[in-house]
Amino acid sequence: QLLEQAMVHRSYLNEHPSFPTGHNERLEFLGDAVLELVVTEHLYKHYENPEGELTNWRASLVNSRQLSEVANALNIEPHLHLSRGEQQDQNSKARQSILANACEAIIGAIYLDQCMKKAKSFIDQHILCYLSEILEKKLYLDPKSRFQEATQERLSLTPTYRVLEESGPDHNKHFKVGVFVGEELYGTGIGSSKQEAQTNASHDALAKTNW
């Protein structure tokens, strides 16, 4: 029943108030703490690096983007209980957050239903397994820093960002930004701020170049 509850988004209960479990937010709260402890302990025991570096590595393992990828690898999405509105919402950032939260809720459910050892085993198998790739590809750096480092290393050039499109009223702006190296467009990104759009453009460029 706890694992089923881990799949229940708050919005689902608005449409199904008699559903036998509650939503997953308390489990997510617990799972977040368990995940952070297990990852922190692993990094502390296996690496002598300074605290600042370990903090960045940990963040790259437990952020929403990474946890949503873990959720996709586990095929969690078809098992989520969402309201009709949430099911139809194609906002990738919102869905990413829902998937990441469900992943943390699963960890909380495993911890409660079984024990810390089982929760640690799940984290080792499905989350810490990405650590070597994160370190090798420097995925702990933010996408803008990574793309700039890659272009300077490979092309001896620094990327620039240009707003390609701007839409929406002042209180709900959306920006489409392109990242260029010289005059060549390497990636595009959309966001509710220029900074977010630049980050997404850098992420797109990294994915396309495989740098």
PLY file of the C-alpha trace (Angstrom):
ply
format ascii 1.0
element vertex 211
property float x
property float y
property float z
element edge 210
property int vertex1
property int vertex2
end_header
0.00 0.00 0.00
2.89 2.38 0.69
4.30 1.81 -2.80
0.88 2.53 -4.28
0.67 5.71 -2.22
4.07 6.73 -3.60
2.41 6.89 -7.03
-0.46 9.19 -5.96
-0.16 12.86 -6.89
-2.11 15.32 -4.75
-4.25 16.35 -7.76
-5.62 12.80 -8.15
-7.33 12.93 -4.75
-9.28 16.04 -5.76
-11.05 13.89 -8.36
-11.01 10.66 -6.31
-11.53 11.70 -2.66
-12.42 8.14 -1.60
-9.14 6.66 -2.92
-7.83 4.38 -0.13
-4.40 5.99 0.27
-3.27 9.56 0.76
-1.02 11.45 -1.67
2.72 10.93 -1.83
4.06 14.22 -0.42
4.90 12.93 3.07
6.64 9.90 1.59
8.52 12.23 -0.74
9.60 14.32 2.28
10.98 11.21 3.97
12.54 9.77 0.82
14.33 13.03 0.08
16.05 12.86 3.48
16.97 9.17 3.09
18.34 9.78 -0.42
20.44 12.74 0.70
21.89 10.79 3.64
22.79 7.71 1.58
24.38 9.73 -1.22
26.25 11.97 1.25
27.60 8.97 3.18
28.73 7.26 -0.04
30.60 10.35 -1.24
32.16 10.93 2.19
33.42 7.35 2.46
34.73 6.98 -1.09
36.18 10.39 -2.01
38.66 12.71 -0.28
37.56 15.78 -2.26
36.68 19.09 -0.55
33.18 19.65 0.78
32.29 22.09 -2.02
33.03 19.53 -4.75
31.15 16.77 -2.94
28.16 19.10 -2.57
28.10 19.67 -6.34
28.39 15.95 -7.02
25.54 15.20 -4.64
23.36 17.87 -6.23
23.92 16.33 -9.66
22.69 12.95 -8.36
19.56 14.16 -6.55
18.26 17.05 -8.69
14.87 16.86 -10.41
16.26 16.33 -13.90
18.40 13.38 -12.79
15.69 11.79 -10.64
13.15 12.12 -13.46
15.57 10.19 -15.69
15.79 7.51 -13.00
11.97 7.44 -12.89
11.83 7.04 -16.67
14.34 4.20 -16.54
12.09 2.50 -13.96
9.00 3.17 -16.16
7.21 4.92 -13.30
5.04 7.28 -15.35
2.40 4.73 -16.50
1.79 3.83 -12.84
1.25 7.40 -11.58
-2.17 8.45 -10.32
-2.68 11.96 -11.74
-5.69 14.19 -12.25
-6.98 14.47 -15.81
-5.53 17.98 -15.98
-2.06 16.81 -14.93
-2.22 13.89 -17.38
-2.90 16.27 -20.25
-0.35 18.88 -19.19
2.59 18.63 -21.58
4.77 21.01 -19.55
7.96 19.00 -19.43
9.30 20.82 -16.36
6.13 20.11 -14.36
6.16 16.44 -15.39
9.86 16.22 -14.57
9.11 17.46 -11.05
6.23 14.98 -10.60
8.44 12.06 -11.68
11.32 13.16 -9.44
8.97 13.49 -6.47
7.54 10.03 -7.12
11.06 8.60 -7.19
11.76 10.12 -3.75
8.39 8.87 -2.49
9.31 5.32 -3.57
12.53 5.58 -1.55
10.48 6.74 1.45
8.07 3.84 0.99
10.90 1.28 0.78
12.50 2.73 3.91
9.24 2.52 5.90
8.02 -0.80 4.55
11.36 -2.62 4.68
14.43 -0.93 6.15
17.30 1.45 5.54
19.37 -1.40 4.07
16.76 -2.01 1.35
16.43 1.72 0.65
20.22 1.99 0.36
20.28 -0.97 -2.01
17.67 0.74 -4.22
19.68 3.98 -4.24
22.94 2.14 -4.99
21.36 0.25 -7.87
19.29 3.00 -9.49
20.88 6.36 -8.54
24.52 6.02 -7.45
25.12 3.93 -10.57
25.18 7.23 -12.52
28.03 8.71 -10.46
30.93 7.50 -12.63
29.33 8.98 -15.77
28.59 12.25 -13.94
32.23 12.56 -12.87
33.66 11.48 -16.22
31.52 13.92 -18.24
31.59 16.66 -15.56
27.80 16.61 -15.41
28.04 18.18 -11.95
28.80 21.49 -13.65
25.80 23.51 -14.75
25.05 23.13 -18.52
26.28 26.65 -19.40
29.64 26.07 -17.70
30.00 22.63 -19.27
29.23 23.86 -22.78
31.56 26.84 -22.43
34.36 24.61 -21.15
33.78 22.16 -24.03
33.77 24.83 -26.75
36.87 26.54 -25.38
38.66 23.20 -25.15
37.63 21.95 -28.62
37.21 25.14 -30.66
39.03 27.83 -28.65
35.80 29.86 -28.79
33.32 31.08 -26.18
29.58 30.53 -26.83
27.14 33.43 -26.98
23.39 33.49 -26.33
20.72 35.32 -28.33
17.00 35.68 -27.73
15.28 34.20 -30.80
11.67 34.67 -29.71
9.84 36.41 -26.88
6.15 35.87 -26.16
3.47 36.33 -23.50
2.44 39.19 -21.21
4.94 40.80 -18.82
3.84 38.63 -15.88
4.14 35.39 -17.89
6.95 35.83 -20.41
8.43 32.96 -22.40
11.79 33.18 -24.10
13.37 31.07 -26.82
17.14 31.41 -26.75
19.79 30.09 -29.11
23.37 29.30 -28.15
25.89 30.12 -30.87
29.55 29.34 -31.35
30.74 31.91 -33.83
27.74 32.25 -36.14
26.69 28.59 -35.89
23.59 27.70 -33.86
24.34 24.77 -31.58
21.16 24.51 -29.51
17.90 26.18 -28.52
15.99 26.35 -25.26
12.74 27.74 -23.92
12.14 29.15 -20.45
10.13 31.59 -18.38
13.32 33.64 -17.92
16.30 34.30 -20.19
18.53 32.49 -17.69
16.37 29.35 -17.76
16.19 29.45 -21.56
19.99 29.80 -21.78
20.45 26.82 -19.48
18.06 24.73 -21.58
19.78 25.84 -24.80
23.13 24.74 -23.35
21.63 21.40 -22.35
20.28 20.98 -25.89
23.68 21.82 -27.39
25.46 19.32 -25.14
22.97 16.61 -26.10
23.35 17.32 -29.83
27.14 17.44 -29.78
27.53 14.66 -27.19
30.25 16.76 -25.52
0 1
1 2
2 3
3 4
4 5
5 6
6 7
7 8
8 9
9 10
10 11
11 12
12 13
13 14
14 15
15 16
16 17
17 18
18 19
19 20
20 21
21 22
22 23
23 24
24 25
25 26
26 27
27 28
28 29
29 30
30 31
31 32
32 33
33 34
34 35
35 36
36 37
37 38
38 39
39 40
40 41
41 42
42 43
43 44
44 45
45 46
46 47
47 48
48 49
49 50
50 51
51 52
52 53
53 54
54 55
55 56
56 57
57 58
58 59
59 60
60 61
61 62
62 63
63 64
64 65
65 66
66 67
67 68
68 69
69 70
70 71
71 72
72 73
73 74
74 75
75 76
76 77
77 78
78 79
79 80
80 81
81 82
82 83
83 84
84 85
85 86
86 87
87 88
88 89
89 90
90 91
91 92
92 93
93 94
94 95
95 96
96 97
97 98
98 99
99 100
100 101
101 102
102 103
103 104
104 105
105 106
106 107
107 108
108 109
109 110
110 111
111 112
112 113
113 114
114 115
115 116
116 117
117 118
118 119
119 120
120 121
121 122
122 123
123 124
124 125
125 126
126 127
127 128
128 129
129 130
130 131
131 132
132 133
133 134
134 135
135 136
136 137
137 138
138 139
139 140
140 141
141 142
142 143
143 144
144 145
145 146
146 147
147 148
148 149
149 150
150 151
151 152
152 153
153 154
154 155
155 156
156 157
157 158
158 159
159 160
160 161
161 162
162 163
163 164
164 165
165 166
166 167
167 168
168 169
169 170
170 171
171 172
172 173
173 174
174 175
175 176
176 177
177 178
178 179
179 180
180 181
181 182
182 183
183 184
184 185
185 186
186 187
187 188
188 189
189 190
190 191
191 192
192 193
193 194
194 195
195 196
196 197
197 198
198 199
199 200
200 201
201 202
202 203
203 204
204 205
205 206
206 207
207 208
208 209
209 210
